[in-house]
């Protein structure tokens, strides 16, 4: 390997790590190695919604990626999200149509599409990171649980909410700024379209639109998935205990009691609840968040995606933020002449990304409180206006996509 080749280690092969590896590997002066703690490279079975900004970021890394996603990941354009009041005397009243949402697609297929161009020998599964050390010479040493060691010039942690790289960056403050439950848990299941249509009877079912219902202590949603052949059913409830783990098995009697106790009255929401209760092996996922993060970088070590800014799922922005991270950091690192410049680049990345991601974490939490009717006295007009205001800033990011904004002065 030539002396001018920079060695990059990416910890974690999820969306953020995979896209970033794709961006960096296009530079022939960069050697990218990706380390994943799991025994295989995969994403959870789910759909993901990407805004036009996320798609713009992806196009900046992989030209014509949108057409590839349509062909390989079942991507389809998502029209308006129809938000309706689901309980109380105004049940059924439209709160707001939230406009064009971008594209929705199968998350595992998206992951496979993004990783497929990369050389298999650069991916290392079953490597759980246990320590990071930066030497005086600038070399970064990595130690893995299986006893293996690695050396590199730059480390980027994309290792999720409970990131070991994040712990290294924050040092003694890591525990103080660790992720905590945000206050909600959710169940997700996917049912065939015809089954959902029959259950909903006379209620609307549109394969190009999300339907959302705000309830008393509960929120429900239906959305197309798997190339419009299925309908994704989601129920989100306020947590009444502090979970120890992010994922648990749902006891149907408990879910049935909660759905009844929270008195969701809209017939479509009741139909979705019934479909969920007829599903075996339901799992509940607790929403967690990083309330505050003092820094995304330390020397030649940086974090991206959930390792940097885990957020509750209310604004559906977690995947989008990870893709923005990959685009911006890939752009910044693309012009690096020396590994010695990386410290300043990571400082620039921290300056650009942290305020935006912090705001999304905060407004996502506020959106959850709104959707579960924490402010039950607000009128439907006030609910709609507040919902729009909370999400308006997410799409107001175009200026930062001009590459000159990311160049070091």
VONU-578869 format. One record per residue (C-alpha): x, y, z; residue number from 1. Coordinates in nm, 3 decimals. Example, Ala and Ser with C-alpha at 12.3 -4.5 7.8 and 13.67 -1.06 7.14 Angstrom:
// residues 2
> 1.230 | -0.450 | 0.780 | 1
> 1.367 | -0.106 | 0.714 | 2
// end
This chain:
// residues 409
> 0.000 | 0.000 | 0.000 | 1
> 0.142 | 0.340 | -0.098 | 2
> 0.238 | 0.586 | 0.173 | 3
> -0.013 | 0.841 | 0.039 | 4
> -0.308 | 0.606 | 0.093 | 5
> -0.513 | 0.698 | 0.400 | 6
> -0.656 | 0.418 | 0.609 | 7
> -1.015 | 0.468 | 0.724 | 8
> -1.192 | 0.234 | 0.965 | 9
> -1.571 | 0.253 | 0.985 | 10
> -1.725 | 0.085 | 1.288 | 11
> -2.075 | -0.035 | 1.202 | 12
> -2.222 | -0.142 | 0.868 | 13
> -2.575 | -0.004 | 0.895 | 14
> -2.713 | 0.272 | 0.672 | 15
> -2.472 | 0.543 | 0.792 | 16
> -2.164 | 0.320 | 0.781 | 17
> -2.256 | 0.159 | 0.449 | 18
> -2.327 | 0.485 | 0.267 | 19
> -2.016 | 0.650 | 0.407 | 20
> -1.802 | 0.353 | 0.300 | 21
> -1.954 | 0.388 | -0.046 | 22
> -1.867 | 0.758 | -0.058 | 23
> -1.510 | 0.721 | 0.069 | 24
> -1.420 | 0.415 | -0.140 | 25
> -1.460 | 0.618 | -0.459 | 26
> -1.133 | 0.791 | -0.371 | 27
> -0.842 | 0.574 | -0.489 | 28
> -0.617 | 0.727 | -0.223 | 29
> -0.836 | 0.587 | 0.054 | 30
> -0.843 | 0.235 | 0.195 | 31
> -1.177 | 0.177 | 0.372 | 32
> -1.232 | -0.113 | 0.612 | 33
> -1.575 | -0.169 | 0.770 | 34
> -1.612 | -0.358 | 1.098 | 35
> -1.951 | -0.491 | 1.214 | 36
> -2.021 | -0.652 | 1.551 | 37
> -2.301 | -0.873 | 1.415 | 38
> -2.220 | -1.195 | 1.236 | 39
> -2.388 | -1.074 | 0.916 | 40
> -2.459 | -0.740 | 0.753 | 41
> -2.831 | -0.671 | 0.778 | 42
> -3.096 | -0.416 | 0.872 | 43
> -3.418 | -0.478 | 1.069 | 44
> -3.730 | -0.567 | 0.869 | 45
> -3.898 | -0.232 | 0.827 | 46
> -3.976 | 0.039 | 0.577 | 47
> -3.784 | 0.364 | 0.564 | 48
> -3.905 | 0.698 | 0.437 | 49
> -3.649 | 0.925 | 0.272 | 50
> -3.718 | 1.293 | 0.218 | 51
> -3.615 | 1.477 | -0.097 | 52
> -3.307 | 1.602 | 0.092 | 53
> -3.203 | 1.248 | 0.183 | 54
> -3.242 | 1.144 | -0.179 | 55
> -3.041 | 1.447 | -0.286 | 56
> -2.766 | 1.342 | -0.046 | 57
> -2.768 | 0.988 | -0.185 | 58
> -2.754 | 1.116 | -0.544 | 59
> -2.445 | 1.315 | -0.443 | 60
> -2.275 | 0.989 | -0.346 | 61
> -2.425 | 0.741 | -0.592 | 62
> -2.544 | 0.892 | -0.923 | 63
> -2.880 | 0.755 | -1.047 | 64
> -2.940 | 0.590 | -0.710 | 65
> -3.312 | 0.676 | -0.716 | 66
> -3.372 | 0.462 | -1.024 | 67
> -3.170 | 0.181 | -0.866 | 68
> -3.381 | 0.200 | -0.549 | 69
> -3.701 | 0.181 | -0.751 | 70
> -3.573 | -0.131 | -0.926 | 71
> -3.406 | -0.307 | -0.633 | 72
> -3.560 | -0.176 | -0.309 | 73
> -3.924 | -0.136 | -0.410 | 74
> -3.902 | 0.243 | -0.369 | 75
> -4.218 | 0.438 | -0.442 | 76
> -4.317 | 0.803 | -0.418 | 77
> -4.505 | 0.886 | -0.100 | 78
> -4.783 | 1.143 | -0.131 | 79
> -4.941 | 1.333 | 0.157 | 80
> -4.959 | 1.209 | 0.512 | 81
> -5.325 | 1.238 | 0.615 | 82
> -5.333 | 1.324 | 0.990 | 83
> -5.670 | 1.271 | 1.159 | 84
> -5.798 | 1.309 | 1.516 | 85
> -5.859 | 0.958 | 1.646 | 86
> -6.034 | 1.013 | 1.980 | 87
> -6.257 | 1.260 | 2.159 | 88
> -6.564 | 1.451 | 2.039 | 89
> -6.394 | 1.554 | 1.713 | 90
> -6.291 | 1.201 | 1.610 | 91
> -6.239 | 1.186 | 1.233 | 92
> -6.164 | 1.555 | 1.187 | 93
> -5.869 | 1.620 | 0.953 | 94
> -5.583 | 1.789 | 1.133 | 95
> -5.341 | 1.838 | 0.844 | 96
> -5.217 | 1.699 | 0.513 | 97
> -4.839 | 1.712 | 0.542 | 98
> -4.754 | 1.728 | 0.171 | 99
> -4.519 | 1.519 | -0.044 | 100
> -4.300 | 1.307 | 0.183 | 101
> -4.034 | 1.179 | -0.059 | 102
> -3.998 | 0.804 | -0.117 | 103
> -4.070 | 0.498 | 0.093 | 104
> -3.890 | 0.167 | 0.052 | 105
> -3.792 | -0.159 | 0.216 | 106
> -3.508 | -0.086 | 0.461 | 107
> -3.316 | -0.417 | 0.420 | 108
> -3.333 | -0.389 | 0.040 | 109
> -3.209 | -0.028 | 0.062 | 110
> -2.919 | -0.150 | 0.274 | 111
> -2.832 | -0.427 | 0.026 | 112
> -2.848 | -0.184 | -0.266 | 113
> -2.610 | 0.059 | -0.100 | 114
> -2.359 | -0.208 | 0.005 | 115
> -2.359 | -0.410 | -0.318 | 116
> -2.095 | -0.200 | -0.506 | 117
> -1.839 | -0.240 | -0.228 | 118
> -1.564 | -0.502 | -0.223 | 119
> -1.652 | -0.790 | 0.013 | 120
> -1.295 | -0.818 | 0.140 | 121
> -1.329 | -0.473 | 0.297 | 122
> -1.611 | -0.588 | 0.528 | 123
> -1.539 | -0.772 | 0.853 | 124
> -1.835 | -0.924 | 1.040 | 125
> -1.826 | -1.048 | 1.400 | 126
> -1.586 | -0.769 | 1.510 | 127
> -1.718 | -0.609 | 1.826 | 128
> -1.508 | -0.307 | 1.920 | 129
> -1.391 | -0.288 | 2.280 | 130
> -1.130 | -0.011 | 2.278 | 131
> -0.992 | 0.285 | 2.081 | 132
> -0.652 | 0.445 | 2.133 | 133
> -0.498 | 0.744 | 1.952 | 134
> -0.117 | 0.743 | 1.963 | 135
> 0.112 | 1.044 | 1.966 | 136
> 0.207 | 0.970 | 1.603 | 137
> -0.157 | 0.999 | 1.493 | 138
> -0.216 | 0.628 | 1.439 | 139
> -0.543 | 0.500 | 1.584 | 140
> -0.540 | 0.150 | 1.734 | 141
> -0.854 | -0.062 | 1.757 | 142
> -0.909 | -0.372 | 1.968 | 143
> -1.194 | -0.616 | 1.910 | 144
> -1.362 | -0.863 | 2.143 | 145
> -1.228 | -1.162 | 1.945 | 146
> -0.871 | -1.051 | 2.024 | 147
> -0.794 | -0.900 | 1.682 | 148
> -0.622 | -0.561 | 1.653 | 149
> -0.626 | -0.304 | 1.373 | 150
> -0.445 | 0.022 | 1.301 | 151
> -0.566 | 0.311 | 1.087 | 152
> -0.539 | 0.686 | 1.033 | 153
> -0.907 | 0.773 | 1.087 | 154
> -1.198 | 0.611 | 1.274 | 155
> -1.565 | 0.685 | 1.209 | 156
> -1.814 | 0.532 | 1.449 | 157
> -2.144 | 0.431 | 1.294 | 158
> -2.202 | 0.173 | 1.566 | 159
> -2.548 | 0.273 | 1.679 | 160
> -2.715 | 0.414 | 1.987 | 161
> -2.489 | 0.243 | 2.240 | 162
> -2.172 | 0.325 | 2.050 | 163
> -1.831 | 0.234 | 2.189 | 164
> -1.676 | 0.501 | 1.964 | 165
> -1.911 | 0.762 | 2.116 | 166
> -1.796 | 0.654 | 2.463 | 167
> -1.434 | 0.711 | 2.359 | 168
> -1.510 | 1.059 | 2.223 | 169
> -1.700 | 1.174 | 2.531 | 170
> -1.462 | 1.005 | 2.776 | 171
> -1.568 | 1.075 | 3.138 | 172
> -1.889 | 1.244 | 3.016 | 173
> -2.007 | 0.938 | 2.822 | 174
> -2.239 | 0.808 | 3.095 | 175
> -2.392 | 1.151 | 3.153 | 176
> -2.480 | 1.184 | 2.784 | 177
> -2.579 | 0.824 | 2.717 | 178
> -2.909 | 0.745 | 2.544 | 179
> -3.224 | 0.728 | 2.756 | 180
> -3.586 | 0.625 | 2.692 | 181
> -3.777 | 0.910 | 2.528 | 182
> -4.114 | 0.807 | 2.672 | 183
> -4.285 | 0.594 | 2.405 | 184
> -4.285 | 0.241 | 2.269 | 185
> -4.416 | 0.114 | 1.939 | 186
> -4.534 | -0.204 | 1.770 | 187
> -4.499 | -0.257 | 1.395 | 188
> -4.639 | -0.527 | 1.171 | 189
> -4.689 | -0.567 | 0.796 | 190
> -5.005 | -0.723 | 0.651 | 191
> -5.103 | -0.801 | 0.289 | 192
> -5.282 | -0.515 | 0.117 | 193
> -5.601 | -0.711 | 0.045 | 194
> -5.627 | -0.817 | 0.409 | 195
> -5.587 | -0.456 | 0.525 | 196
> -5.840 | -0.335 | 0.269 | 197
> -6.097 | -0.591 | 0.388 | 198
> -6.042 | -0.498 | 0.753 | 199
> -6.079 | -0.127 | 0.684 | 200
> -6.404 | -0.187 | 0.490 | 201
> -6.541 | 0.158 | 0.399 | 202
> -6.245 | 0.348 | 0.544 | 203
> -5.985 | 0.495 | 0.310 | 204
> -5.684 | 0.288 | 0.213 | 205
> -5.447 | 0.448 | -0.036 | 206
> -5.124 | 0.284 | -0.143 | 207
> -4.954 | 0.619 | -0.204 | 208
> -5.042 | 0.785 | 0.125 | 209
> -4.983 | 0.750 | 0.496 | 210
> -5.277 | 0.774 | 0.732 | 211
> -5.207 | 0.882 | 1.089 | 212
> -5.441 | 0.907 | 1.388 | 213
> -5.375 | 1.113 | 1.699 | 214
> -5.532 | 0.959 | 2.010 | 215
> -5.547 | 0.995 | 2.386 | 216
> -5.212 | 0.850 | 2.489 | 217
> -5.173 | 0.662 | 2.160 | 218
> -5.089 | 0.725 | 1.794 | 219
> -5.152 | 0.490 | 1.503 | 220
> -5.042 | 0.483 | 1.141 | 221
> -5.083 | 0.283 | 0.821 | 222
> -4.846 | 0.316 | 0.528 | 223
> -4.759 | 0.122 | 0.210 | 224
> -4.467 | -0.117 | 0.224 | 225
> -4.291 | -0.386 | 0.021 | 226
> -4.354 | -0.224 | -0.317 | 227
> -4.720 | -0.153 | -0.234 | 228
> -4.808 | -0.518 | -0.177 | 229
> -4.844 | -0.478 | 0.200 | 230
> -4.962 | -0.221 | 0.452 | 231
> -4.744 | -0.132 | 0.748 | 232
> -4.944 | -0.099 | 1.071 | 233
> -4.795 | 0.098 | 1.359 | 234
> -4.914 | 0.170 | 1.712 | 235
> -4.717 | 0.404 | 1.940 | 236
> -4.808 | 0.434 | 2.308 | 237
> -4.682 | 0.633 | 2.603 | 238
> -4.449 | 0.425 | 2.820 | 239
> -4.575 | 0.371 | 3.171 | 240
> -4.251 | 0.216 | 3.291 | 241
> -3.879 | 0.263 | 3.230 | 242
> -3.759 | -0.007 | 2.989 | 243
> -3.425 | -0.179 | 3.038 | 244
> -3.396 | -0.287 | 2.673 | 245
> -3.499 | -0.128 | 2.343 | 246
> -3.679 | -0.440 | 2.216 | 247
> -3.922 | -0.669 | 2.398 | 248
> -4.185 | -0.926 | 2.306 | 249
> -4.537 | -0.783 | 2.330 | 250
> -4.795 | -0.972 | 2.531 | 251
> -5.117 | -0.944 | 2.330 | 252
> -5.333 | -0.911 | 2.640 | 253
> -5.125 | -0.613 | 2.750 | 254
> -5.155 | -0.448 | 2.407 | 255
> -5.527 | -0.521 | 2.395 | 256
> -5.575 | -0.366 | 2.738 | 257
> -5.377 | -0.056 | 2.640 | 258
> -5.566 | -0.008 | 2.316 | 259
> -5.896 | -0.037 | 2.501 | 260
> -5.788 | 0.175 | 2.798 | 261
> -5.671 | 0.458 | 2.574 | 262
> -6.011 | 0.464 | 2.402 | 263
> -5.909 | 0.499 | 2.037 | 264
> -6.241 | 0.570 | 1.869 | 265
> -6.170 | 0.614 | 1.497 | 266
> -6.297 | 0.301 | 1.309 | 267
> -5.992 | 0.283 | 1.081 | 268
> -5.756 | 0.299 | 1.378 | 269
> -5.960 | 0.028 | 1.550 | 270
> -5.930 | -0.187 | 1.237 | 271
> -5.553 | -0.142 | 1.231 | 272
> -5.539 | -0.234 | 1.600 | 273
> -5.737 | -0.552 | 1.530 | 274
> -5.498 | -0.647 | 1.249 | 275
> -5.205 | -0.602 | 1.486 | 276
> -5.367 | -0.813 | 1.757 | 277
> -5.411 | -1.093 | 1.503 | 278
> -5.036 | -1.096 | 1.434 | 279
> -4.811 | -1.350 | 1.604 | 280
> -4.481 | -1.263 | 1.772 | 281
> -4.534 | -0.888 | 1.796 | 282
> -4.230 | -0.698 | 1.920 | 283
> -4.223 | -0.362 | 2.094 | 284
> -3.947 | -0.109 | 2.033 | 285
> -3.880 | 0.160 | 2.290 | 286
> -3.797 | 0.508 | 2.157 | 287
> -3.461 | 0.623 | 2.293 | 288
> -3.276 | 0.950 | 2.238 | 289
> -2.952 | 1.135 | 2.302 | 290
> -3.087 | 1.443 | 2.475 | 291
> -2.758 | 1.634 | 2.442 | 292
> -2.420 | 1.548 | 2.288 | 293
> -2.125 | 1.782 | 2.365 | 294
> -1.920 | 1.678 | 2.060 | 295
> -1.925 | 1.440 | 1.764 | 296
> -1.545 | 1.421 | 1.738 | 297
> -1.219 | 1.379 | 1.925 | 298
> -0.896 | 1.409 | 1.726 | 299
> -0.916 | 1.169 | 1.432 | 300
> -1.221 | 0.990 | 1.569 | 301
> -1.579 | 1.087 | 1.481 | 302
> -1.935 | 0.949 | 1.513 | 303
> -2.225 | 0.956 | 1.266 | 304
> -2.584 | 0.834 | 1.254 | 305
> -2.742 | 0.696 | 1.571 | 306
> -2.402 | 0.691 | 1.739 | 307
> -2.407 | 1.070 | 1.723 | 308
> -2.777 | 1.162 | 1.747 | 309
> -3.027 | 0.890 | 1.831 | 310
> -3.375 | 1.042 | 1.817 | 311
> -3.729 | 0.929 | 1.883 | 312
> -3.908 | 0.816 | 1.568 | 313
> -4.181 | 1.081 | 1.552 | 314
> -4.044 | 1.282 | 1.261 | 315
> -3.908 | 0.979 | 1.075 | 316
> -3.576 | 1.160 | 1.038 | 317
> -3.327 | 0.913 | 1.187 | 318
> -3.236 | 0.743 | 0.859 | 319
> -3.238 | 1.074 | 0.676 | 320
> -2.995 | 1.228 | 0.926 | 321
> -2.761 | 0.931 | 0.886 | 322
> -2.759 | 0.977 | 0.508 | 323
> -2.696 | 1.351 | 0.543 | 324
> -2.403 | 1.270 | 0.774 | 325
> -2.257 | 1.034 | 0.515 | 326
> -2.293 | 1.284 | 0.232 | 327
> -2.146 | 1.577 | 0.423 | 328
> -1.860 | 1.386 | 0.582 | 329
> -1.783 | 1.211 | 0.254 | 330
> -1.770 | 1.551 | 0.083 | 331
> -1.542 | 1.699 | 0.348 | 332
> -1.304 | 1.404 | 0.352 | 333
> -1.298 | 1.379 | -0.028 | 334
> -1.054 | 1.668 | -0.054 | 335
> -0.815 | 1.561 | 0.223 | 336
> -0.450 | 1.570 | 0.121 | 337
> -0.310 | 1.453 | 0.453 | 338
> -0.445 | 1.262 | 0.750 | 339
> -0.326 | 1.556 | 0.959 | 340
> -0.615 | 1.761 | 0.814 | 341
> -0.876 | 1.527 | 0.957 | 342
> -0.891 | 1.696 | 1.299 | 343
> -1.006 | 2.022 | 1.140 | 344
> -1.248 | 1.843 | 0.908 | 345
> -1.413 | 1.666 | 1.201 | 346
> -1.444 | 2.001 | 1.382 | 347
> -1.618 | 2.143 | 1.073 | 348
> -1.849 | 1.842 | 1.058 | 349
> -1.935 | 1.889 | 1.426 | 350
> -2.010 | 2.259 | 1.369 | 351
> -2.239 | 2.187 | 1.070 | 352
> -2.421 | 1.881 | 1.198 | 353
> -2.467 | 1.906 | 1.573 | 354
> -2.705 | 2.208 | 1.588 | 355
> -2.928 | 2.064 | 1.313 | 356
> -2.943 | 1.715 | 1.462 | 357
> -3.005 | 1.851 | 1.812 | 358
> -3.300 | 2.050 | 1.683 | 359
> -3.447 | 1.742 | 1.517 | 360
> -3.412 | 1.545 | 1.842 | 361
> -3.595 | 1.821 | 2.030 | 362
> -3.874 | 1.876 | 1.777 | 363
> -3.926 | 1.501 | 1.739 | 364
> -3.989 | 1.478 | 2.113 | 365
> -4.233 | 1.770 | 2.094 | 366
> -4.409 | 1.604 | 1.798 | 367
> -4.458 | 1.288 | 2.005 | 368
> -4.613 | 1.486 | 2.288 | 369
> -4.846 | 1.649 | 2.037 | 370
> -4.942 | 1.325 | 1.859 | 371
> -5.033 | 1.159 | 2.187 | 372
> -5.244 | 1.460 | 2.279 | 373
> -5.032 | 1.591 | 2.566 | 374
> -5.200 | 1.924 | 2.490 | 375
> -5.557 | 1.794 | 2.481 | 376
> -5.707 | 2.143 | 2.505 | 377
> -5.566 | 2.258 | 2.169 | 378
> -5.808 | 2.300 | 1.878 | 379
> -5.764 | 2.094 | 1.561 | 380
> -5.641 | 2.409 | 1.384 | 381
> -5.381 | 2.469 | 1.655 | 382
> -5.273 | 2.104 | 1.639 | 383
> -5.226 | 2.125 | 1.262 | 384
> -5.033 | 2.453 | 1.276 | 385
> -4.805 | 2.325 | 1.552 | 386
> -4.742 | 1.997 | 1.369 | 387
> -4.640 | 2.186 | 1.054 | 388
> -4.420 | 2.429 | 1.248 | 389
> -4.235 | 2.148 | 1.423 | 390
> -4.134 | 1.983 | 1.095 | 391
> -4.075 | 2.291 | 0.877 | 392
> -3.704 | 2.320 | 0.964 | 393
> -3.625 | 1.965 | 0.849 | 394
> -3.653 | 2.057 | 0.481 | 395
> -3.488 | 2.399 | 0.519 | 396
> -3.138 | 2.266 | 0.465 | 397
> -3.072 | 2.321 | 0.095 | 398
> -2.801 | 2.583 | 0.138 | 399
> -2.576 | 2.334 | 0.313 | 400
> -2.579 | 2.107 | 0.011 | 401
> -2.370 | 2.355 | -0.187 | 402
> -2.030 | 2.195 | -0.177 | 403
> -1.850 | 2.525 | -0.121 | 404
> -2.020 | 2.544 | 0.220 | 405
> -1.826 | 2.234 | 0.324 | 406
> -1.480 | 2.328 | 0.205 | 407
> -1.225 | 2.418 | 0.469 | 408
> -1.121 | 2.782 | 0.460 | 409
// end
